[in-house]
């Protein structure tokens, strides 16, 4: 059982990393590490694909967190 959970964690971590990297479009490394990530300091509403990608990222992060908690319960129990 632990093997399947570990494989699922690896898959989720790769998918979560890809989803996060897809959101930092066109900003370069400067915006990823504290630069001006908002288009000229203006607030921009997420729409369409950006909104869907944002929601997928939230879902993947929640699934990853739940699976990590489940994995720690398997190991300790």
Phi, psi and omega per residue, in radians:
X1 nan -0.713 -3.123
X2 -1.103 -0.587 3.124
X3 -1.102 -0.750 3.131
X4 -1.144 -0.668 3.114
X5 -1.154 -0.725 3.117
X6 -1.113 -0.703 3.108
X7 -1.130 -0.733 3.105
X8 -1.109 -0.667 3.102
X9 -1.130 -0.700 3.116
X10 -1.121 -0.794 3.138
X11 -1.096 -0.782 3.130
X12 -1.126 -0.666 -3.122
X13 -1.182 -0.670 3.096
X14 -1.169 -0.741 3.135
X15 -1.159 -0.688 3.124
X16 -1.167 -0.716 3.090
X17 -1.080 -0.759 3.126
X18 -1.116 -0.722 -3.139
X19 -1.134 -0.683 3.124
X20 -1.184 -0.746 -3.138
X21 -1.167 -0.560 3.103
X22 -1.196 -0.430 -3.140
X23 -1.356 -0.397 -3.124
X24 -1.595 0.926 -3.089
X25 -1.247 2.357 2.977
X26 1.098 0.080 -3.096
X27 -1.541 -0.378 -3.085
X28 1.290 3.128 -3.112
X29 -1.246 -0.429 -3.140
X30 -1.088 -0.734 3.139
X31 -1.334 -0.439 3.119
X32 -1.236 -0.458 -3.095
X33 -2.039 0.785 2.983
X34 1.760 0.048 3.098
X35 -1.310 -3.030 -3.132
X36 -1.337 1.629 -3.078
X37 -1.467 -0.295 3.137
X38 -1.637 2.300 -3.016
X39 -0.833 1.549 3.109
X40 1.213 0.387 -3.139
X41 1.492 0.034 -3.132
X42 -1.643 2.562 3.092
X43 -1.392 2.373 -3.118
X44 -2.187 2.271 3.138
X45 -1.384 2.376 3.086
X46 -1.339 2.345 3.122
X47 -2.459 2.657 3.032
X48 1.053 -2.128 -3.068
X49 -1.135 -0.637 3.109
X50 -1.076 -0.741 -3.141
X51 -1.161 -0.746 3.121
X52 -1.105 -0.766 3.120
X53 -1.115 -0.671 3.092
X54 -1.100 -0.757 3.130
X55 -1.193 -0.639 3.077
X56 -1.123 -0.697 3.117
X57 -1.098 -0.739 3.100
X58 -1.108 -0.774 3.119
X59 -1.083 -0.746 3.112
X60 -1.131 -0.676 -3.132
X61 -1.213 -0.654 3.080
X62 -1.158 -0.757 3.115
X63 -1.094 -0.701 3.116
X64 -1.113 -0.780 -3.137
X65 -1.084 -0.800 3.138
X66 -1.103 -0.708 -3.137
X67 -1.188 -0.621 3.080
X68 -1.140 -0.749 3.089
X69 -1.085 -0.780 3.110
X70 -1.069 -0.723 3.129
X71 -1.109 -0.709 3.138
X72 -1.211 -0.539 3.083
X73 -1.226 -0.618 3.099
X74 -1.127 -0.773 -3.107
X75 -1.159 -0.749 -3.083
X76 -1.371 -0.372 -3.060
X77 -1.858 nan nan
